[in-house]
């Protein structure tokens, strides 16, 4: 259960007080000292939030929470401290070992609000891990790409839905002549050819429209979307995000829109939004051609 809370202190009356004021709000487990707290994590974990007193014999709260982080990185860690230990608590926060510190005595409403915030942060971290795991399993596979995906077909000009590769190149060349930041994302619509073979070109265009709409839901005004080839979209994302954050954004778009209804000759057919994607930061490459060489090497398994 991701709502579990572990409270650690070396004084039994303090733990009993926490249990009494919090048991109606959260599933609470208490532990006498750091060693018992680590044992509780092993037996009853994972916990969404772990709160520890700073001053405990053998292992202080900051040291204990550092071990909690090693054993369960997603668990939100909080430190209860008196004013005399405030400097150590602030240092622990700044070093990333704990989510926040609480000063003693801590009022019930402050403690409850802190735990609720911590549980939300924990749930968000777990959700991001799951999205990334699914993205790694579903969204990108080297085996799904071939050289035709990355080259421009002779005479291909895009579609009525999106501008084509010539417009994409013109726009990208401007970017490379100016402030080179953001990402180029290639998205392969893995079912496009199959849909055309089975249901016809009109159905394939509907599939393209749906996938373009899905991508546009997550776009900002400065972002751009092009059709690079028959089954590959090129997205320019003009944002200052980490590569991981960018992958999560695109993965969420696809996982939030897993399927759509395709109408073919009066029949309604459920189609999965199946996409393989990869991205590269524009700032890594001095020229557009070098970036596409890197895409070819990466997606075709040459590196």
MIRO-849875 format. One record per residue: x, y, z of N, C-alpha, C in turn; residue in three letters. Coordinates in steps of 0.001 Angstrom, whole numbers. Atoms other than C-alpha are relative to their C-alpha. Example, Ala and Ser with C-alpha at 12.3 -4.5 7.8 and 13.67 -1.06 7.14 Angstrom:
2
ATOM   n_east  n_north     n_up  ca_east  ca_north    ca_up   c_east  c_north     c_up  lumlo
ATOM      890    -1190        0    12300     -4500     7800      900     1200        0    Ala
ATOM     -820    -1190      -60    13670     -1060     7140     -770     1090      730    Ser
END
This chain:
303
ATOM   n_east  n_north     n_up  ca_east  ca_north    ca_up   c_east  c_north     c_up  lumlo
ATOM      854    -1206        0        0         0        0      880     1243        0    Unk
ATOM     -911    -1126      123     1616      3308    -1077     -296     1124      973    Unk
ATOM      305    -1031     -971       -3      5310     1769      598     -260     1364    Unk
ATOM     -544      354    -1317     2000      3695     4577     1046     1012      462    Unk
ATOM     -916     -961     -610     3960      5910     6959      767     -689     1114    Unk
ATOM     -851      541    -1059     6897      4858     9150      554     1158      822    Unk
ATOM     -509    -1008     -919     7764      6979    12237     1044     -635      897    Unk
ATOM    -1128      570     -735    11108      6408    13966      468      988     1061    Unk
ATOM     -473     -812    -1115    12140      7721    17387      554     -967     1038    Unk
ATOM     -538      880    -1036    14043      6366    20373     -773      109     1302    Unk
ATOM      812     -157    -1207    11341      7380    22868    -1396     -568     -247    Unk
ATOM     1298      669      180     8282      5103    23225    -1184      947      187    Unk
ATOM     1160     -899     -156     5927      7840    24569     -207      901    -1220    Unk
ATOM      114     -844     1195     6705     10011    21533     -659     -780    -1132    Unk
ATOM      580      828     1055     5903      7161    19157    -1469     -284      262    Unk
ATOM     1398      250     -340     2701      6388    21013     -851     1236     -288    Unk
ATOM      711    -1240      298     1691     10040    20680     -246      160    -1492    Unk
ATOM      178      -68     1454     2271      9951    16922    -1087     -974     -451    Unk
ATOM      979     1017      387      276      6752    16617    -1416      449      339    Unk
ATOM     1320     -417     -468    -2595      8233    18579     -584     1113     -877    Unk
ATOM      549    -1138      758    -2906     11448    16523      -76     -269    -1511    Unk
ATOM      -48      219     1453    -2239      9922    13095     -733    -1243     -483    Unk
ATOM      500     1302      459    -3859      6466    13048    -1310      124     -784    Unk
ATOM     1239     -193      759    -7167      7859    11745      263      610    -1383    Unk
ATOM     -333     -666     1257    -5387      9696     8924      765     -901     -972    Unk
ATOM     -887      798      852    -2822      7177     7643      262    -1362      652    Unk
ATOM     -513     1247     -569    -1678      3569     8056     1399      260      578    Unk
ATOM    -1234     -404     -671     1092      4176    10623      710    -1213      587    Unk
ATOM     -870      998     -631     3986      1916    11655     1071      775      754    Unk
ATOM    -1025     -684     -783     6407      2964    14417     1166     -936      261    Unk
ATOM    -1208      793     -262     9944      1842    15189      848      735     1022    Unk
ATOM     -864     -550    -1049    12194      2360    18211     1441       20     -494    Unk
ATOM    -1378     -150      415    15443      3663    16775      250     -425    -1438    Unk
ATOM     -356      211     1399    17268      3355    13463       29    -1474     -390    Unk
ATOM     -114     1421      344    17979      -382    13588    -1383     -626     -193    Unk
ATOM     1352      526      131    14315     -1213    14178     -703      597    -1221    Unk
ATOM      587     -633     1186    13337      1273    11466      436     -691    -1285    Unk
ATOM     -496      700     1190    15564      -455     8881     -612    -1394     -108    Unk
ATOM      638     1326       -2    14137     -3823     9936    -1459      103     -455    Unk
ATOM     1394     -194      403    10596     -2460     9509     -105      202    -1503    Unk
ATOM        9     -197     1456    11425     -1360     5984      178    -1326     -730    Unk
ATOM     -249     1303      623    12699     -4834     5192    -1245     -882       64    Unk
ATOM     1132      902     -214     9625     -6590     6604    -1306      578     -541    Unk
ATOM     1309     -596      303     6760     -4125     6019       14     1009    -1144    Unk
ATOM      -85     -997     1058     8041     -1829     3254     -585     -476    -1313    Unk
ATOM     -504    -1374      -48     7880       -53      989     -965      949      709    Unk
ATOM      789    -1054     -629     6687      3023     2859        4     1225     -911    Unk
ATOM       56    -1232      783     5497      6164     1122      784     1113      662    Unk
ATOM     -681    -1052     -772     6881      8417     3881      670     -627     1213    Unk
ATOM     -704      385    -1227     9496      7816     6587      410     1286      716    Unk
ATOM     -336    -1170     -816     9839     10385     9393      840     -461     1175    Unk
ATOM     -907      404    -1077    12716     10180    11843      380     1191      857    Unk
ATOM     -572     -994     -895    13807     12095    14908     1489      135     -323    Unk
ATOM    -1416     -223      288    17277     13637    14520      890     -659     1038    Unk
ATOM     -897      490    -1052    18781     12725    17883     -424    -1381      475    Unk
ATOM      223     1377     -453    18913      8961    18404     1360     -631      248    Unk
ATOM    -1292      629     -295    21647      6806    19907      416     -963    -1119    Unk
ATOM     -518      952      982    23878      4779    17591       38      564    -1401    Unk
ATOM      100     -562     1349    22678      6323    14326    -1008     1143       46    Unk
ATOM      940    -1117      -77    21170      9790    14101     -983      -32    -1164    Unk
ATOM     1062       32      998    18143     10639    11972      484      239    -1417    Unk
ATOM     -510     -283     1342    20080     12098     9026      718    -1220     -565    Unk
ATOM     -700     1217      448    22290      8984     8839     -997    -1109     -325    Unk
ATOM     1031     1014      238    19250      6724     9124     -726      251    -1322    Unk
ATOM      736     -316     1219    17393      8541     6350      868     -153    -1242    Unk
ATOM     -900      255     1127    20476      8326     4123      -47    -1488     -384    Unk
ATOM      122     1437      286    20216      4526     4453    -1367     -340     -586    Unk
ATOM     1341      190      577    16476      4684     3764       34      335    -1489    Unk
ATOM     -100     -413     1405    17300      6512      532      668    -1084     -847    Unk
ATOM     -688     1064      742    19699      3751     -525     -900    -1203     -221    Unk
ATOM      841     1192       88    17179      1004      174    -1279      252     -787    Unk
ATOM     1280     -312      663    14091      2784    -1215       41     1449     -493    Unk
ATOM     -204    -1380      468    14949      5858    -3340    -1278      817     -151    Unk
ATOM     1249     -750      217    11309      6765    -4018     -653      434     1302    Unk
ATOM      613     -346    -1286    10375      6879     -315      339     1439      381    Unk
ATOM     -197    -1399     -411     9913     10463      897      460       13     1454    Unk
ATOM     -645       24    -1315    12129     11143     3908     -121     1377      667    Unk
ATOM      139    -1245     -763    11481     13761     6628      718     -135     1334    Unk
ATOM     -786      -27    -1233    13502     14784     9664     -683      893     1018    Unk
ATOM      511     -790    -1127    12086     15935    13015     1176      461      834    Unk
ATOM    -1186     -507     -668    14529     18199    14743     -335     1165      919    Unk
ATOM       86    -1172     -864    14924     20676    17571      828     1126     -578    Unk
ATOM     -703    -1165      539    16318     24155    17002     1514     -163       83    Unk
ATOM    -1446      166     -129    19775     23080    18201      579     -832    -1137    Unk
ATOM     -467      838     1102    19974     20612    15278     -394      567    -1363    Unk
ATOM      577     -559     1220    18544     22983    12677     1015       74    -1142    Unk
ATOM    -1029     -126     1034    21827     23536    10833      248    -1334     -697    Unk
ATOM     -209     1328      587    22335     19788    10322    -1191     -407     -855    Unk
ATOM     1201      342      768    18735     19396     9135      -18      733    -1334    Unk
ATOM      -27     -785     1243    19092     22207     6570     1046     -560     -947    Unk
ATOM    -1041      597      843    22332     20653     5328     -491    -1285     -649    Unk
ATOM      535     1251      548    20569     17304     4889     -980      258    -1133    Unk
ATOM      935     -371     1074    17824     18968     2825      773      437    -1231    Unk
ATOM     -761     -541     1128    20345     20822      654      794    -1078     -724    Unk
ATOM     -758     1096      612    22315     17631       27     -909    -1038     -645    Unk
ATOM      926      905      662    19168     15891    -1187     -322    -1256      762    Unk
ATOM      242     1232     -750    19011     13340     1596    -1428      -81      513    Unk
ATOM     1356       20     -532    15591     14409     2886     -889      973     -776    Unk
ATOM     1002     -792      701    12398     15918     1450     -222     1334      723    Unk
ATOM      159    -1205     -802    11909     18407     4300      278     -316     1457    Unk
ATOM     -142      207    -1438    12519     18926     7987    -1165      663      716    Unk
ATOM     1078     -522     -838     9952     19590    10722      585      310     1365    Unk
ATOM     -540     -357    -1310    10745     21410    13947     -923     -496     1105    Unk
ATOM      748      483    -1169     9700     20019    17317     -218     1157      988    Unk
ATOM     1133      925      153     7218     20241    18831     -785      298    -1274    Unk
ATOM      693     -153     1278     5275     19654    15617    -1507     -163      215    Unk
ATOM     1449       66     -156     1554     20429    15623     -599    -1031     -955    Unk
ATOM      622     1051      803     -821     17793    14278     -304      461    -1420    Unk
ATOM      376     -434     1346    -2083     19884    11346     1213      179     -901    Unk
ATOM    -1237     -146      775     1482     20673    10228      525    -1376     -403    Unk
ATOM     -489     1347      266     2481     17004    10496     -864     -702    -1050    Unk
ATOM      916      638      960     -611     15792     8616      204      575    -1393    Unk
ATOM     -204     -636     1306      -85     18331     5822     1318     -450     -619    Unk
ATOM    -1303      428      504     3582     17347     5526      -59    -1439     -522    Unk
ATOM      108     1395      430     2731     13645     5313     -801     -104    -1292    Unk
ATOM      800       33     1237       40     14258     2684      829      470    -1196    Unk
ATOM     -861     -490     1082     2496     16296      593     1041    -1049     -368    Unk
ATOM     -991     1040      248     5075     13556     1004     -570    -1181     -761    Unk
ATOM      634     1126      695     2656     10835      -96     -302      343    -1453    Unk
ATOM      225     -418     1389     1740     12858    -3187     1299      -53     -796    Unk
ATOM    -1307       43      674     5434     13223    -4031      425    -1442     -260    Unk
ATOM     -343     1415      164     5930      9478    -3506     -797     -617    -1151    Unk
ATOM      838      555     1068     2991      8568    -5748      446      512    -1361    Unk
ATOM     -468     -571     1253     4290     10928    -8430     1294     -664     -463    Unk
ATOM    -1267      647      349     7768      9370    -8288     -229    -1424     -505    Unk
ATOM      312     1364      428     6321      5849    -8564     -656       17    -1373    Unk
ATOM      668     -104     1304     4107      6935   -11477     1008      289    -1098    Unk
ATOM    -1017     -300     1003     7109      8410   -13303      840    -1229     -321    Unk
ATOM     -771     1229      235     9064      5179   -12843     -776     -975     -871    Unk
ATOM      821      923      775     6159      3178   -14246     -146      469    -1444    Unk
ATOM       82     -529     1361     5758      5492   -17225     1288     -270     -754    Unk
ATOM    -1280      227      650     9463      5236   -17970      204    -1478     -321    Unk
ATOM     -131     1439      258     9387      1445   -17622     -824     -395    -1224    Unk
ATOM      836      325     1151     6482      1214   -20069      556      611    -1278    Unk
ATOM     -573     -640     1183     8170      3666   -22387     1160     -813     -542    Unk
ATOM    -1133      806      430    11289      1530   -22471     -458    -1301     -646    Unk
ATOM      502     1264      545     9218     -1591   -23172     -769      198    -1305    Unk
ATOM      968     -137     1077     6704      -156   -25616      417      999    -1063    Unk
ATOM      -79    -1146      879     7826      3082   -27128     1219       14     -904    Unk
ATOM    -1165      -70      861    11311      2531   -28532      664    -1353     -121    Unk
ATOM     -713     1240      253    12872      -507   -30122      824      167    -1265    Unk
ATOM     -875     -134     1167    15887      -459   -32468     -495     -870    -1140    Unk
ATOM      429      935     1038    14433     -3448   -34323    -1138      558     -846    Unk
ATOM     1149     -532      730    11419     -1342   -35387      395     1061    -1024    Unk
ATOM     -436    -1044      919    13518      1158   -37372      810     -619    -1134    Unk
ATOM     -870      396     1108    15075       721   -40801      434     1258     -741    Unk
ATOM     -592    -1169      656    17010      2985   -43151    -1041      840     -729    Unk
ATOM     1036     -749      720    13866      3946   -45098     -704     1001      908    Unk
ATOM      677     -903     -935    12437      5561   -41966      721     1338      104    Unk
ATOM     -792    -1196     -244    15267      8082   -41753      347      752    -1271    Unk
ATOM     -289     -673     1261    15693      8884   -45438    -1285      584     -569    Unk
ATOM     1161     -623      620    13384     11124   -47437     -326     -718    -1310    Unk
ATOM      416      665     1225    11405      9331   -50121      -45     1015    -1140    Unk
ATOM      -11     -884     1163    11795     10798   -53600    -1407      517     -276    Unk
ATOM     1289     -588      321     8965     13220   -54263     -981       65     1147    Unk
ATOM      948      -31    -1124     7420     12818   -50806     -115     1423      533    Unk
ATOM      198    -1402     -390     5889     16146   -49802     -858      146     1248    Unk
ATOM      850      -91    -1171     3948     15328   -46665    -1433     -324     -363    Unk
ATOM     1405      323      224      177     15219   -46489     -840     1234      277    Unk
ATOM      900    -1090     -336    -2860     17398   -46040      -31      247     1499    Unk
ATOM       58      -93    -1452    -2479     16752   -42315     1143      841      550    Unk
ATOM    -1187     -642     -558     1069     18019   -41729      930      461    -1114    Unk
ATOM    -1060     -351      953     3877     19867   -43538     1011    -1132      -94    Unk
ATOM     -874     1131      280     6463     17539   -45049     1461      236      311    Unk
ATOM    -1432      -47     -332    10239     16956   -44947      709     1264     -475    Unk
ATOM     -659    -1224      465    11201     20011   -47024     -220     1144      993    Unk
ATOM      290    -1028    -1003     9449     22314   -44568      750     -281     1295    Unk
ATOM     -730      369    -1221    11037     20372   -41697     1461      418     -111    Unk
ATOM    -1409     -356      186    14532     20855   -43134      190     1518       43    Unk
ATOM     -114    -1464       -5    13962     24571   -43762      -77      549     1422    Unk
ATOM      176     -486    -1368    12761     25076   -40198     1210     -368      861    Unk
ATOM    -1146      446     -800    15595     23025   -38695     1269      758     -362    Unk
ATOM    -1190     -748      399    18239     24843   -40714       25     1378      643    Unk
ATOM       72    -1278     -715    17010     28113   -39203      413     -173     1454    Unk
ATOM     -353      275    -1395    17311     26575   -35749     1505     -171      149    Unk
ATOM    -1437      249      -98    20867     25432   -36449      832     1247     -283    Unk
ATOM     -716    -1261      227    21827     28914   -37620     -146      954     1181    Unk
ATOM      243     -886    -1133    20509     30447   -34400      368     -653     1321    Unk
ATOM     -221      572    -1332    20270     29485   -30730     -448    -1459      -22    Unk
ATOM      304     1424      166    20478     25692   -30883     -335     -626     1355    Unk
ATOM      421      714    -1193    18428     24336   -28000    -1306     -721     -300    Unk
ATOM     1187      819      223    15540     21913   -27625      378    -1369     -537    Unk
ATOM     -194     1381      446    15103     18435   -29087     -666     -220    -1356    Unk
ATOM      681      567     1167    14362     16755   -32378     -432    -1405      383    Unk
ATOM      566     1306     -351    12081     13757   -31829     -509     -660    -1277    Unk
ATOM      534      790     1109    11455     11077   -34454     -968    -1034      563    Unk
ATOM     1039      910     -476     8235      9100   -33989     -453     -879    -1161    Unk
ATOM      422      929     1049     7573      6002   -36074    -1388     -546      319    Unk
ATOM     1361      526     -144     3898      5132   -36542       27    -1445     -485    Unk
ATOM     -354     1370      369     4491      1407   -36480    -1120     -773     -685    Unk
ATOM     1125      716      612     1009       390   -37651     -464      627    -1314    Unk
ATOM      504     -744     1151      657      2847   -40528      -56     -848    -1271    Unk
ATOM      -25      787     1233     1719       525   -43377     -976    -1172       64    Unk
ATOM      927     1116     -169     -268     -2387   -41983    -1444      457     -200    Unk
ATOM     1361     -524      143    -3408      -224   -41758     -309      292    -1463    Unk
ATOM      236     -286     1420    -2991       938   -45362     -201    -1285     -805    Unk
ATOM      129     1268      729    -2482     -2621   -46619    -1335     -679      285    Unk
ATOM     1194      738     -391    -5462     -3951   -44693    -1284      781     -260    Unk
ATOM     1242     -774       45    -7960     -1072   -44758        3     1108    -1048    Unk
ATOM      -51    -1009     1044    -6765      1297   -47490      635     1304      444    Unk
ATOM     -733    -1234     -253    -5113      4696   -47793     -785      969      875    Unk
ATOM      810     -913     -797    -8017      6643   -46301       93     -326     1487    Unk
ATOM     -134      420    -1396    -7822      4602   -43109     1386      364      541    Unk
ATOM    -1359     -343     -422    -4045      5176   -42988      113     1496      290    Unk
ATOM       -9    -1450     -245    -4610      8944   -43255     -713      319     1315    Unk
ATOM      701     -202    -1275    -7131      8767   -40389      905     -355     1181    Unk
ATOM     -956      419    -1036    -4517      6910   -38348     1040     1101      219    Unk
ATOM     -973    -1086      -93    -1977      9645   -39138     -599     1205      713    Unk
ATOM      663    -1142     -638    -4470     12354   -38134     -124     -213     1503    Unk
ATOM      166      282    -1423    -5146     10650   -34820     1327      106      735    Unk
ATOM    -1297      -50     -660    -1453     10244   -34008      518     1432       69    Unk
ATOM     -419    -1400      -21     -741     13864   -34994     -756      765     1082    Unk
ATOM      811     -658    -1036    -3604     15015   -32733      516     -361     1389    Unk
ATOM     -546      443    -1286    -2196     12934   -29862     1263      773      345    Unk
ATOM    -1244     -716     -247     1222     14565   -30240     -264     1489      275    Unk
ATOM      264    -1440     -147     -238     18070   -30561     -581      352     1357    Unk
ATOM      548     -271    -1339    -2012     17715   -27210     1088      396      984    Unk
ATOM    -1086     -308     -926     1356     17909   -25522      937     1080     -488    Unk
ATOM     -896    -1000      571     2882     20615   -27730     -272     1391      554    Unk
ATOM      115    -1397     -372     3541     24206   -26741      105      861    -1257    Unk
ATOM       33     -829     1208     3264     27188   -29134     1298      -11     -811    Unk
ATOM    -1276      -43      716     6984     27100   -30000      394    -1354     -597    Unk
ATOM     -300     1322      540     6955     23357   -30811     -563     -131    -1416    Unk
ATOM      449      223     1365     6509     22086   -34382      -74    -1509     -288    Unk
ATOM      175     1404      373     5326     18799   -35940      -44      -98    -1517    Unk
ATOM      -79      210     1433     6151     17557   -39451     -167    -1486     -311    Unk
ATOM       -6     1389      457     5645     14385   -41495     1292     -215     -780    Unk
ATOM    -1333      189      576     9165     13198   -42278      -22    -1028    -1132    Unk
ATOM      195     1008     1043     8206     10099   -44263    -1390     -589      190    Unk
ATOM     1367      511      -53     5110      7979   -44763     -414     -431     1404    Unk
ATOM      371      479    -1322     5268      6523   -41286      855      573     1124    Unk
ATOM     -825     -635    -1030     7617      8855   -39399     -374     1476      119    Unk
ATOM      217    -1407     -315     6737     12168   -37734     1270      572      607    Unk
ATOM    -1134     -697     -611     9393     14689   -36791     -573     1134      846    Unk
ATOM      464    -1042     -922     8695     16852   -33755     1195      819      470    Unk
ATOM     -994     -907     -564    10763     19882   -32822     -563      533     1302    Unk
ATOM      466     -408    -1326    10406     20526   -29101      929     1092      508    Unk
ATOM     -807    -1171     -336    11633     23985   -28184      -91      278     1499    Unk
ATOM       86     -139    -1454    11957     23444   -24419     1318     -387      643    Unk
ATOM    -1231      310     -740    14781     23322   -21895     -323    -1041     1076    Unk
ATOM      269     1119     -899    14115     19914   -20338     1155     -981      -68    Unk
ATOM     -985     1074       57    16393     17046   -19421     -479    -1070     -972    Unk
ATOM      430     1089      895    16400     14076   -21852    -1009     -934      660    Unk
ATOM      939      874     -699    14649     11957   -19202    -1381      638       82    Unk
ATOM     1286     -692      -91    11928     14571   -18658     -697       46    -1355    Unk
ATOM      582      -48     1344    11445     14850   -22423     -578    -1359     -382    Unk
ATOM      514     1357      285    11075     11062   -22774    -1294     -262      763    Unk
ATOM     1205      211     -805     8540     11007   -19954    -1193      749     -579    Unk
ATOM     1085     -780      590     6494     13759   -21613     -608     -743    -1189    Unk
ATOM      501      672     1210     6248     11840   -24893     -629    -1333      356    Unk
ATOM      567     1288     -419     5677      8501   -23193    -1381      181      605    Unk
ATOM     1308     -244     -620     2817      9976   -21159    -1071      275    -1060    Unk
ATOM      962     -285     1057     1144     11304   -24296     -543    -1287     -608    Unk
ATOM      422     1253      621     1075      7825   -25780     -744     -898      968    Unk
ATOM      654      875     -977      119      6019   -22585    -1357      558      426    Unk
ATOM     1301     -603     -324    -2704      8500   -21915    -1010     -173    -1130    Unk
ATOM      876      176     1170    -4095      7835   -25409      345    -1327     -675    Unk
ATOM     -503     1294      467    -3528      4091   -25888     -678     -534    -1260    Unk
ATOM      709      546     1147    -6092      3515   -28644    -1034      994     -521    Unk
ATOM     1059     -831      555    -8670      5077   -30932     -868     -864     -904    Unk
ATOM      946      723      844   -11641      4041   -33053      213      405    -1459    Unk
ATOM     -143     -220     1432   -11045      3684   -36797    -1258     -513     -689    Unk
ATOM     1208      402      720   -14157      3639   -38982      362     -368    -1432    Unk
ATOM     -305      517     1334   -13794      1516   -42136    -1255     -648     -573    Unk
ATOM     1178      542      680   -16785       954   -44416    -1123     -352      979    Unk
ATOM     1087      197     -941   -19263      1337   -41602      362     -824     1222    Unk
ATOM     -444      796    -1151   -17260      -846   -39218      885      841      907    Unk
ATOM     -858     -673     -963   -15634       457   -36046     1059     -977      490    Unk
ATOM    -1126      872     -336   -12191      -989   -35383      868      709     1027    Unk
ATOM     -861     -557    -1037   -10111      -414   -32232     1463     -164     -423    Unk
ATOM    -1400        7      432    -6538       531   -33164      872      534     1135    Unk
ATOM     -930     -462    -1029    -3636       850   -30742      845     1153     -521    Unk
ATOM     -926    -1087      341    -1575      4053   -30734     1426     -511      196    Unk
ATOM    -1311      640     -110     1648      2166   -31387     1068      899     -611    Unk
ATOM    -1031     -940      439     4670      4472   -31614     1351     -444      531    Unk
ATOM    -1390      126     -439     8420      3941   -31518      621     1385     -121    Unk
ATOM     -582    -1339      117    10380      7101   -30766     1405       50      577    Unk
ATOM    -1264     -353     -638    13788      8490   -30019      235     1486     -218    Unk
ATOM     -242    -1440       56    15185     11960   -29523     1475      303      191    Unk
ATOM    -1356     -496     -205    18418     13918   -29623      -61     1500      286    Unk
ATOM      -54    -1438     -268    19261     17344   -28155      728      731    -1134    Unk
ATOM     -578     -739     1119    19983     19888   -30895     1374      563      353    Unk
ATOM    -1243     -656     -411    22785     21494   -28874     1229     -892     -137    Unk
ATOM    -1137      930      102    24948     18370   -29243      678       41    -1371    Unk
ATOM     -486      156     1370    25433     18833   -32990      200     1358     -674    Unk
ATOM     -250    -1267      689    27053     21627   -35005     -819      175    -1273    Unk
ATOM      775     -101     1234    25076     20779   -38160    -1179     -962       28    Unk
ATOM     1184      849      125    21744     19256   -39108      370    -1387     -495    Unk
ATOM     -380     1314      557    23420     16487   -41136      659     -881     1045    Unk
ATOM     -642      792    -1056    25534     15418   -38182    -1031     -549      972    Unk
ATOM     1049      501     -886    22403     15124   -36079     -715    -1194     -638    Unk
ATOM      678     1117      640    20710     12899   -38661      925    -1211     -151    Unk
ATOM     -953     1126      -13    23882     10799   -38947      -46     -706     1354    Unk
ATOM       66      575    -1349    23664     10314   -35180    -1296     -792      179    Unk
ATOM     1245      755      -50    19997      9305   -35453      137    -1329     -728    Unk
ATOM     -153     1231      776    20898      6761   -38143      830    -1022      763    Unk
ATOM     -860      914     -740    23695      5283   -36068     -707     -578     1216    Unk
ATOM      655      429    -1226    21549      5125   -32944    -1176     -936     -289    Unk
ATOM     1224      753      229    18280      3835   -34371      210    -1253     -839    Unk
ATOM     -229     1185      831    19753      1407   -36862      990     -961      658    Unk
ATOM     -806      956     -755    21857      -241   -34190     1475       44     -296    Unk
ATOM    -1425      -98      322    25241      1003   -35354      823      458     1190    Unk
ATOM     -717     -363    -1226    26113      2326   -31911     -710     -625     1179    Unk
END
